[in-house]
Each structure stands twice: as structure tokens, then as C-alpha cells.
């Protein structure tokens, strides 16, 4: 699985979102890969995945987009989304 954090330096909620992700990433070691994408450097990726607001978390399983979390999400909400995908057959 892959969680991609779409972010920008000018985004006020992106810093706190990154802190949440850093805090929980160790809990998902060997099960989820965490990546961060600067929307200013890769606008074509934002267009492809229709990211229109920040922060945005996109969760992929087996190379396919499975879940989209828009706006700042707390650690329990991110864990809930991750656990749901991990436990899917």
C-alpha cells in the first residue's frame, strides 16, 4: 500500500498533516509506504488525480487509487482509512 501526501509550502494545514503522518508511519512499517508530493513541482500529477484542495491524502492498493482524504485529517482518521484498506481481501 501507498499513502501519498499532496502538499505545498504555502498550505497552512500541510505542516500539521505532515506531523500526523510522521507520528503514525512507524505503526505501519512494512505494510504502508508513505510519500509526499509537492504540488508546485508536479502539477500534472494533481491534475491526473483531480487534487483540488490541500492537504490531500491519496491511498493506493495494488497500484490503484482506493481512498481519497481531503483536508486535514487527525491520526485516528488516517489510521481508520489505512486499517480498512489493509484488512480488505
Order of alpha helices (4+ residues) and beta strands (2+ residues): beta-alpha-beta-alpha-beta-beta-alpha
